Every structure is written in C-alpha cells, then in structure tokens.
Amino acid sequence: MSRIGKMPVNLPAGTTVQIDGNVVKVKGRYGELSQVVDPAIKITVEGNQVTFTRPNDNPRYRSLHGLYRALVHNMVVGVSEKFTIKQEFVGVGYRVVAQGKLITMSVGYSHDIQIMLPAEVDAETPQVRKGENPVLILTSIDKQLVGQVAAKIRSFRRPEPYKGKGIKFAGEQLRRKAGKTASAK
C-alpha cells in the first residue's frame, strides 16, 4: 500500500476542501486552487481531514493514490502558508531587480535579461549589504508554478563547478572541482 497515499491530509483552521465530481477545490486565506483527480481515486472529507482510497492494488492506481494525495497536500499548504523559493546571484556584477511582475537580471551577458512573472507568483529583491550576493525571493500558493519559474530563472546562468558563479538556490551545496594546476618543471 502507498505509504504517502494512506496518510490523511490535515486541514488547518480557515482552510476548506470542496469535492465536485472529480475536481478538488481548496480555499484558504491566501487564495483558491483546484485539481482534477482521476475518477478511480475516492476522496472523502471527514471533519478536518481528507482521506484517499484506491479501488485495488493495480500499479497504476497505487502510483495515482500517492500522487493525488501529495498534490492536494501541496494545495492545502499553499493556500494556508504560501511557498517561498530564495535564489542567490553569485558573480561579479550579477544583479537582479524586481519591479512588480517584471524581473531584470544582469548575469554576465552583453544585455540584461527581462522575464515577466505569471500573475500567481510574487517576487521581491531585498536590499543586501555590501559584499553579499543579490537575492531574489519568489512566493506563490502554487508549488509547481513557483518551482517552474525558479527553474527557468536558474537556467539563464547555471552555477559552474570551478568558481561557483551563477544563479543558485539558497542553501544549495555545489560540487566544486579543482582547477588546472601549474606543471612543475
């Protein structure tokens, strides 16, 4: 049995789950999200817990059981707390500025890169002290969307293994390589 799928999802205060056919709608203090669920997976709301059951132990249903439980759990956490991703811009002259939904990045190319954020994602660039790396903080109620936007931003300049320059997630451990060494003659 799926260990993830059999765990119930606890609803925090102020969060409601509504099931309409095979569509699950979760509403909380930060917004509302909906997810289409496979009709074979049965969802029940009992008090402040949401439980998931599958029809049999078919491998397809076993995988969907845990998948939809995880998706609904992420929706519940998102509408009650929001998801936050923090990225650091490591490199000489690397900068990032967020103005509303427009992010302007200077990451070593001949031109600045501008990216427009989706309506559901918010960005902020707090002031950092001299000598610290610029930071971009992305927040959203949708975990998948904020992760996709963060991955797109990171793809403009991935961290390289020699000096560690690039756009990295805060707290990310990079595998560093030793550079060339001078030959002894």
RODO-2510 file (C-alpha; in nm, 4 decimals, decimal comma):
residues 185
     n   res          X          Y          Z
     1     m     0,0000     0,0000     0,0000
     2     s     0,1190     0,3508    -0,0725
     3     r     0,2640     0,4991     0,2427
     4     i     0,2027     0,8528     0,1199
     5     g    -0,1470     0,7823    -0,0117
     6     k    -0,2795     0,6311     0,3093
     7     m    -0,1811     0,9298     0,5246
     8     p    -0,4679     1,1776     0,5695
     9     v    -0,4250     1,5451     0,4845
    10     n    -0,4917     1,7643     0,7892
    11     l    -0,6737     2,0900     0,7192
    12     p    -0,5556     2,3949     0,9158
    13     a    -0,8104     2,6401     1,0549
    14     g    -0,9654     2,8552     0,7824
    15     t    -0,8990     2,6055     0,5009
    16     t    -1,1849     2,4276     0,3258
    17     v    -1,1904     2,1440     0,0712
    18     q    -1,4793     2,1049    -0,1710
    19     i    -1,5185     1,7991    -0,3956
    20     d    -1,7212     1,8456    -0,7146
    21     g    -1,7184     1,5225    -0,9136
    22     n    -1,3501     1,4584    -0,9809
    23     v    -1,2381     1,8191    -0,9170
    24     v    -1,0953     1,9114    -0,5772
    25     k    -1,1086     2,2794    -0,4767
    26     v    -0,9083     2,4038    -0,1805
    27     k    -0,9758     2,7512    -0,0421
    28     g    -0,7680     2,9238     0,2242
    29     r    -0,6665     3,2673     0,3424
    30     y    -0,4250     3,3274     0,0509
    31     g    -0,6446     3,2067    -0,2343
    32     e    -0,8048     2,9115    -0,4050
    33     l    -0,6607     2,6211    -0,6060
    34     s    -0,8268     2,3357    -0,7929
    35     q    -0,7038     1,9998    -0,9203
    36     v    -0,8664     1,7371    -1,1444
    37     v    -0,8348     1,3923    -0,9847
    38     d    -0,8610     1,0532    -1,1552
    39     p    -1,2173     0,9238    -1,1036
    40     a    -1,0886     0,5907    -0,9647
    41     i    -0,9347     0,7602    -0,6594
    42     k    -1,2051     0,8287    -0,3996
    43     i    -1,1647     1,1362    -0,1814
    44     t    -1,3560     1,1879     0,1422
    45     v    -1,3587     1,4859     0,3770
    46     e    -1,4237     1,3971     0,7412
    47     g    -1,4018     1,6876     0,9840
    48     n    -1,0641     1,8483     0,9291
    49     q    -0,9047     1,5526     0,7452
    50     v    -0,9048     1,4497     0,3794
    51     t    -0,8504     1,0794     0,3050
    52     f    -0,7799     0,8996    -0,0230
    53     t    -0,8681     0,5416    -0,1219
    54     r    -0,7975     0,3421    -0,4372
    55     p    -1,0053     0,0626    -0,5895
    56     n    -0,7353    -0,2102    -0,5940
    57     d    -0,3593    -0,2721    -0,5868
    58     n    -0,3083    -0,2224    -0,9590
    59     p     0,0320    -0,0485    -1,0041
    60     r    -0,1356     0,2384    -1,1889
    61     y    -0,3766     0,3051    -0,9011
    62     r    -0,1002     0,2655    -0,6445
    63     s     0,1001     0,5440    -0,8092
    64     l    -0,2029     0,7702    -0,8570
    65     h    -0,3015     0,7172    -0,4921
    66     g     0,0167     0,8802    -0,3604
    67     l     0,0309     1,1373    -0,6403
    68     y    -0,3098     1,2916    -0,5755
    69     r    -0,2615     1,2863    -0,2005
    70     a     0,0650     1,4788    -0,2443
    71     l    -0,0927     1,7274    -0,4875
    72     v    -0,3845     1,8010    -0,2536
    73     h    -0,1462     1,8323     0,0423
    74     n     0,0624     2,0867    -0,1521
    75     m    -0,2559     2,2789    -0,2350
    76     v    -0,3568     2,2884     0,1329
    77     v    -0,0111     2,4084     0,2410
    78     g    -0,0019     2,6665    -0,0396
    79     v    -0,3344     2,8350     0,0366
    80     s    -0,2611     2,8423     0,4106
    81     e     0,1128     2,9306     0,4206
    82     k     0,2470     3,0021     0,0652
    83     f     0,5626     2,8532    -0,0856
    84     t     0,8851     3,0534    -0,0942
    85     i     1,1967     2,9987    -0,3048
    86     k     1,5091     3,2064    -0,2443
    87     q     1,7763     3,2374    -0,5147
    88     e     2,1248     3,3902    -0,4907
    89     f     2,3061     3,5566    -0,7807
    90     v     2,6755     3,4722    -0,7328
    91     g     2,9267     3,6539    -0,9516
    92     v     3,0983     3,9861    -1,0025
    93     g     2,8472     4,2366    -1,1371
    94     y     2,5499     3,9995    -1,1106
    95     r     2,2355     4,1940    -1,0195
    96     v     1,8611     4,1347    -1,0011
    97     v     1,5778     4,3869    -0,9697
    98     a     1,2082     4,3051    -0,9304
    99     q     0,9597     4,5759    -1,0307
   100     g     0,6100     4,4368    -0,9905
   101     k     0,5851     4,1325    -1,2201
   102     l     0,8978     4,2229    -1,4239
   103     i     1,2367     4,0848    -1,3205
   104     t     1,5524     4,2346    -1,4724
   105     m     1,8717     4,0315    -1,4331
   106     s     2,2288     4,1171    -1,5174
   107     v     2,4223     3,7896    -1,5180
   108     g     2,7283     3,8474    -1,7334
   109     y     2,5768     3,8637    -2,0807
   110     s     2,6055     4,1641    -2,3143
   111     h     2,2447     4,2563    -2,2334
   112     d     2,0131     4,2408    -1,9342
   113     i     1,7580     3,9586    -1,9239
   114     q     1,3988     4,0524    -1,8513
   115     i     1,1333     3,7997    -1,7566
   116     m     0,7642     3,8597    -1,6883
   117     l     0,6218     3,6589    -1,3985
   118     p     0,2824     3,4864    -1,4027
   119     a     0,0068     3,6603    -1,2083
   120     e     0,0176     3,3991    -0,9295
   121     v     0,3887     3,4486    -0,8495
   122     d     0,5239     3,7431    -0,6494
   123     a     0,8889     3,8486    -0,6397
   124     e     1,0940     4,0722    -0,4158
   125     t     1,4589     4,1695    -0,4064
   126     p     1,5583     4,2755    -0,0554
   127     q     1,8489     4,5129    -0,0073
   128     v     2,1692     4,3295     0,0747
   129     r     2,4742     4,4627     0,2498
   130     k     2,7932     4,5347     0,0618
   131     g     2,9850     4,2167    -0,0145
   132     e     2,6776     3,9922    -0,0098
   133     n     2,5206     3,8315    -0,3146
   134     p     2,1963     3,9746    -0,4570
   135     v     1,8900     3,7704    -0,3603
   136     l     1,5577     3,7067    -0,5361
   137     i     1,2636     3,5748    -0,3305
   138     l     0,9722     3,4141    -0,5193
   139     t     0,6429     3,3367    -0,3401
   140     s     0,3219     3,1722    -0,4592
   141     i     0,0398     2,9464    -0,3428
   142     d     0,1102     2,7053    -0,6316
   143     k     0,4188     2,4924    -0,5556
   144     q     0,4542     2,3618    -0,9096
   145     l     0,4336     2,7070    -1,0692
   146     v     0,6811     2,8774    -0,8346
   147     g     0,9258     2,5882    -0,8835
   148     q     0,8920     2,6101    -1,2602
   149     v     0,9549     2,9868    -1,2583
   150     a     1,2593     2,9422    -1,0304
   151     a     1,3990     2,6721    -1,2605
   152     k     1,3511     2,8997    -1,5637
   153     i     1,5374     3,1844    -1,3912
   154     r     1,8172     2,9475    -1,2863
   155     s     1,8504     2,8203    -1,6441
   156     f     1,9784     3,1610    -1,7617
   157     r     2,3068     3,1063    -1,5752
   158     r     2,3531     2,7721    -1,4006
   159     p     2,6235     2,7594    -1,1295
   160     e     2,9533     2,6455    -1,2725
   161     p     3,1691     2,3998    -1,0744
   162     y     3,5010     2,5899    -1,0661
   163     k     3,4242     2,9288    -0,9108
   164     g     3,0579     2,8683    -0,8235
   165     k     2,9356     3,1630    -1,0311
   166     g     2,5737     3,1602    -1,1427
   167     i     2,2189     3,1583    -1,0097
   168     k     2,1743     2,9086    -0,7284
   169     f     1,9094     2,8248    -0,4728
   170     a     1,9824     2,9478    -0,1200
   171     g     2,1438     2,6718     0,0813
   172     e     2,2285     2,4662    -0,2279
   173     q     2,5541     2,2724    -0,1987
   174     l     2,7509     2,2842    -0,5227
   175     r     3,0002     2,0178    -0,6242
   176     r     3,3207     2,2095    -0,6733
   177     k     3,6094     2,0959    -0,8911
   178     a     3,9761     2,1731    -0,8615
   179     g     4,1060     2,3844    -1,1467
   180     k     4,4198     2,3341    -1,3503
   181     t     4,7446     2,3166    -1,1633
   182     a     5,0755     2,4506    -1,2858
   183     s     5,3138     2,1845    -1,4037
   184     a     5,6386     2,1517    -1,2107
   185     k     5,9357     2,1517    -1,4500
***
